[in-house]
């Protein structure tokens, strides 16, 4: 079952967002758990949504442990983090839950 994680990050400033984003872009390709999909959305001048889809809940948990270290190492740039996670639902037309 695919599993998703969404992290909403509010930064202390626009400059903190840019600094964090540049570090993240260099860090994750080498250190983060492989994903099926990864997207970042800038939701305001000083906030981002990071979306990742993993092949399973186990892979998502493995990733969380690694990514948490990155977030802790860069906490001086962030004001607030809100994390959501769960099963990825089928959103194709006429999809039915079983």
C-alpha positions as CSV (number, residue, x, y, z in Angstrom):
1,X,0.0,0.0,0.0
2,X,1.4,3.4,-1.0
3,X,1.9,5.7,2.0
4,X,2.2,9.5,2.0
5,X,3.7,12.1,4.2
6,X,3.0,15.9,4.0
7,X,5.1,18.3,6.0
8,X,4.0,21.9,6.3
9,X,7.0,24.1,7.3
10,X,6.7,27.7,8.3
11,X,10.0,29.5,8.3
12,X,11.2,32.5,10.4
13,X,11.8,34.5,7.2
14,X,11.9,34.3,3.4
15,X,15.7,34.0,3.7
16,X,15.4,31.1,6.0
17,X,13.1,29.3,3.5
18,X,15.6,29.8,0.7
19,X,18.5,28.6,2.9
20,X,16.6,25.5,4.1
21,X,15.3,24.7,0.5
22,X,18.8,24.9,-0.9
23,X,20.2,22.7,1.8
24,X,17.3,20.2,1.3
25,X,17.7,20.1,-2.4
26,X,21.4,19.1,-2.0
27,X,20.8,16.7,0.9
28,X,17.8,14.5,0.0
29,X,19.1,12.9,-3.2
30,X,22.0,11.3,-1.4
31,X,20.6,10.6,2.0
32,X,16.8,10.3,2.0
33,X,14.9,7.0,1.5
34,X,13.8,6.6,-2.2
35,X,10.3,7.8,-2.9
36,X,7.8,7.1,-5.6
37,X,7.1,10.8,-5.8
38,X,8.4,14.0,-4.2
39,X,7.0,17.5,-4.6
40,X,7.5,20.8,-2.9
41,X,4.9,23.6,-2.9
42,X,5.7,27.1,-1.8
43,X,2.5,28.2,-0.1
44,X,3.6,31.7,1.0
45,X,6.7,33.8,1.1
46,X,7.9,31.9,4.1
47,X,6.3,28.5,4.0
48,X,6.5,25.2,2.1
49,X,4.6,22.0,1.8
50,X,6.8,18.9,1.2
51,X,4.9,15.9,-0.2
52,X,6.3,12.4,-0.5
53,X,4.8,9.2,-1.6
54,X,6.5,5.9,-0.5
55,X,5.9,2.3,-1.6
56,X,4.8,1.4,2.0
57,X,4.3,2.6,5.5
58,X,7.5,0.9,6.5
59,X,9.5,2.9,3.9
60,X,7.8,6.1,5.0
61,X,8.8,5.4,8.7
62,X,12.4,4.7,7.6
63,X,12.4,8.0,5.7
64,X,10.9,9.9,8.7
65,X,13.8,8.8,10.9
66,X,16.4,10.0,8.5
67,X,14.6,13.2,7.5
68,X,14.0,14.1,11.2
69,X,17.7,14.4,11.6
70,X,17.9,16.9,8.7
71,X,15.0,18.9,10.2
72,X,16.7,18.9,13.7
73,X,20.0,20.1,12.2
74,X,18.2,23.0,10.4
75,X,15.7,23.9,13.1
76,X,17.2,27.4,13.4
77,X,15.4,28.3,10.2
78,X,12.0,27.0,11.1
79,X,9.2,28.5,13.1
80,X,6.7,25.6,13.0
81,X,6.3,22.1,11.4
82,X,3.0,20.3,11.0
83,X,3.2,16.7,9.7
84,X,0.4,14.6,8.2
85,X,0.7,11.0,7.0
86,X,-1.4,8.1,5.9
87,X,-2.5,5.7,3.2
88,X,-2.6,7.1,-0.3
89,X,-6.1,6.9,-1.7
90,X,-7.0,6.1,-5.3
91,X,-8.3,9.4,-6.8
92,X,-9.0,8.1,-10.3
93,X,-12.5,8.8,-11.7
94,X,-15.2,6.5,-10.2
95,X,-12.7,5.0,-7.6
96,X,-14.5,3.0,-5.0
97,X,-13.2,2.2,-1.5
98,X,-13.4,-1.4,-0.5
